[in-house]
Structures are given as C-alpha cells and as structure tokens.
Amino acid sequence: MPEVLGIIVPVYNEAENIRATLSAIEQKVHTPHSIFIVYDFDEDTTLPVARELQQAGMPIELLRNPVRGVVNAIRTGLTTAGGDYLLVTMADMSDDYDVVDGMCELMSQGYDLVCGSRYARGGRQIGGPPVKKAISRLVGLSLRFLTRLPTCDVTNSFKLYRKSMLEALSVESDGGFEIGMELVVKAHFAGYKVTEIPCTWTDRTEGQSRFRIMKWAPKYLRWYFYAIGKAWHLA
C-alpha cells in the first residue's frame, strides 16, 4: 500500500518528549506514513534523539524551518511534507494517536479536513489551564451554533488535511497555532467537506508549552469574526 499520510511535528527543544511521541505514533498509527519533524535551529535538543530513531529505521525526515516561529513551522510542514493526507500534531504527547487511522478512514470517504475534537461527544481534555480550556470550548461551541461550522473544537491544532485542498487555500496567519482555525473556517466556507472525530487531549508533563494565550488571542479572534461575517453574509 502506498504511503498516504504525512505526519507533521513542529518542535522546539522537545528532547524530553520526542522519543515517547514518535514511539506512540509508530505503535498506534497503522496507515502507511512518514514523519516530518520541523525545527527552527540546528541546536534544537530534539534533533539528536530524532536522528537516533531515524538511523534505527523509523520513517523520519527532518525539515529546517526557514523562518522561525510556530506558524511558519506548520506552514513549512504543510507545504513540504509528502503524502496525500497531512496530519499536524504536537511533540508533547498531548494528542490522541488512537484516532489517526479513523481520521484517515473518514478522509478516504471523501472528507477534506478532519478535526480532532475534545468537545465532541466521546472526546475529553485531561489537564491544562482552566481558562484556556473554557475559552477554547466557548469559541468552538459558539461558532458551531452561529455559523454551522461542522466541528465544536475549531481551535485544536490536531487536524488532518487533504493536500489538494491545502494547495487551493491561502494562509494568512502570522502568529501561531491559529493557522488551524483559519484553515477550518476557510475550508468550510469554500465548500470543502469538514468533519470531526472525538479525541482525548492530555496536557504535557515534560518541557514547556509554546502556547501564548494573551499574545495569540487577537489572532484567533480575527478568524472567529471572519467566520461569523461569512455566515451572516450567506444567510
């Protein structure tokens, strides 16, 4: 069976987590795949571990991000990684690899974007800052109600994209993880098929998160009001 899945892992000094993350991917994801680790600088502590696993036969490719920053790392992965389906996942063991094959199955049925959803029935979130959790839940549920967006967890970065769809959409995000929200909103209003799958998100236990809620909140709000404006225009 040909390789259909490219798994994109943006990293920033994830030496404590990367071995467990990549091992979990290999144990739980049975869809033929390659893993693309996107890094900002050669001194990143993730790289020695990744190279060790690569030499041991794990299907890993290392991609240097030409412009530092989370959003650019994700963009580099989405434009460079091979595979008909592209999954964005974090390196901190927060994402639920048990559902990846199910995400790929949904895409094989004709969906163009599959969102891992903490807030769908059967999904859950373990740990994490309560304020961040409350805000993301409110954003997701309100957008679903106000705009008929077919997911109640638009802010989760754990998403599977059809590559041909990505090639047709422009990316304007310049902050961080809001790129995932932008792509869901744009895909939905462009007529692509979007769905969600329940997943479990678990807060990291090692290393430091790069998420900056105060810094990036205005970036998320941009796409929140973009979606509402689109929905009202079409009403």
N, C-alpha and C positions, 0 to 999 in steps of 0.2 A: 504494500500500500504506500503511495507517495506521501511525502511529508506535507501536511496541510496546515500545520499550526506553528506560528512563531510566537514564542513567549518572551515578552519584553520586560526586563527587570532593571529599572533605573536604580543606581546605587550611589551611596556616599558614605564611605568608611563603615561598611557593614560586615567587618570580619567576624563579629560575634554571631551573626545570624545567617550568613550566606550558605554555609555548609548544610545547615538544617533545612533551609528553604529549598535549595536545589535538590537535596535528597528527598524531600517531601514531594516535589514536582515529579521526580523520576519514579517514585513509588506509586503515586496516585493518578498520574495522567497517562492514559494508555493510547490516546490519539497520537499518531506519529508527529514528532515535533522537534524543533531546535530551540535553544535558549539563548537569548541575546542580552548580554549584560552591558548596560550603557553607563559609562563612567566619565567623570569630568577631568580627572588629573591622574598622572601616572603614579603618584604616591598613595593613591587610594588603598586603604588597608584591605579592601575586598579582593583585590587582584591576585595576590599570591595564593589565596585559597581557591579562587576560581580557576587559576592556571593549573593548580594541582589536580583538581577534579577534571579539568579538560584533558590533561595528559593521561588520566585514568580511564578515559573513554566517554565521559559524559558529553552530550551534544551541545557544547557551549561555544558561542562566538563572542568576542569582546569588541564593543563598538565605542570609540572615543567620541564624546560629545564635543563638537567644535565650538559651541558657545555654552559656557557653564550655566547651570540652573535646571530646576526640576522640569519646567515646561519644555525646555529645549532638549532635555534628555528623552522625554516621552516622544517629542516630535521626531527626534533622530531615530528612535526605535521604530516608530510607525512608518517612516519613510524609507528606512534602510533594511529592516528585517525581512527575511524571506518567509513565505507561507501565504496561503490564500486567506487564512484567518489569523488575526493578530490579537493576542491577549496581553493586557497591561496588568502587571502585578507588582507588589512591593516586595522588598527583600527582607522584611522584618517578621515573617511568619504570621502576618495578620490575616492573610487571605485564605480562602477555603478551596483547596485543590481537589477535594472530593467532587466538586460540581463541574469541573472543567470539561470532562467528557460529555456531560449533559448539555453544557453550553455549545459545544461543537455539534452535538446532535441537533439542537434547535437551529443552528446555522445551516446545517445540511438540509433542513426542512424549508429553508427559504428566508429565514430572518437575516438581517444585515447587521444588527447590533444587539448583543445580549448583555444585559446589566446584571451583575451580581448584586442581589438586593438583601440588605439586612432587615428591611421593614416589610417585605412581602410575607405572607402567611408561611410559616415554617422557617423564616430567617431569624437571626438574632445577633446581638452585639454583646461581646464579653469585655468588660473594662472600658477604658477610655474616659476622657474628661466629660462629665455630665453635661456641661454647657454645650460643648461641641456636638455631642450626641443629640441633644434637644433641638439645636438649630438645624442640623442636617435632616432630622426627621420631619421637622416643621416645613422645611424647604421642599423636601420630596413629596410629602403628602399634599401640601397646598398646591404645588404645581400640577400634580395629578388631577386634583379637583378643578382647578381653574383653567387648565389648558388641555386636559385629556392626554397628557404625556403618559405613555404606556409603561411607566415604572414609578414606584414610590420611593426610589433611592437614587435620585439623579446625581448626587454628589459623590457616590462611591467610585473610586478610581478603578476598581476591579471589573473590567469590561472586556468583551470580545467583539472585535470589529471585522467586518468583511473588507479585505484590502481594496477591492474595486470601488467600494463606497468611499473609503478614505481618499482615494485618488480623485474623486469628484467633489470633495468638500474642501473648502478653505479653512485654515486655522488662524484665528486672530488672538488667541490667548497669549499673554505675555507675563503672567505671574507665576502660577504653579499648577496645582492639581485641578484647577477649574477647567482645564482643557477637556477633561472627560465630560463635564456638564455641557460645555459648548458643543461637543460633537453629538451628544444625545439630542439636544434641542435642535440643532441644525439638521440632523438626520431625520428626525420626526417630521419637521415642517417641510422638508424636501421630498417627503413621500416614501422614505425608506421604511422597511419593517423593523420595528424595535420591540423588544420584549424583555422580560426579566426572569431570573431564576433565584429562588431563596438560597441564601448562603449564610454562613456564620463568620463574623469578623471578630478577631481576637486582638486585643491591644498588645503591643510589643512588650517583651520583658527584658530585652537587651538593647543597648545602643540608644541613640537619641532620635526622636522624630524630627523631620524637616518641615512638618506642617506648622504654618504660622497663621492662626485664625484671624488675628487683627489685621495683619498685613494683606491677607488674601480675601477677606470678606467682601471688599468692594468689587473684586474680580468676579466672585460668584454672583453678587447682586446684579452685575451687568447682564449676565445670561438669564437670571431669574426674570428680570423685567423685559428682556428681549423676548422670552417665551410668552409672557403674558401679552405683550404687544402684538406678537404674531397671531396668537389665539383670538384676540379681540378683533383684529383686522379681518380674520377669516370668518368670524361669527356672522 
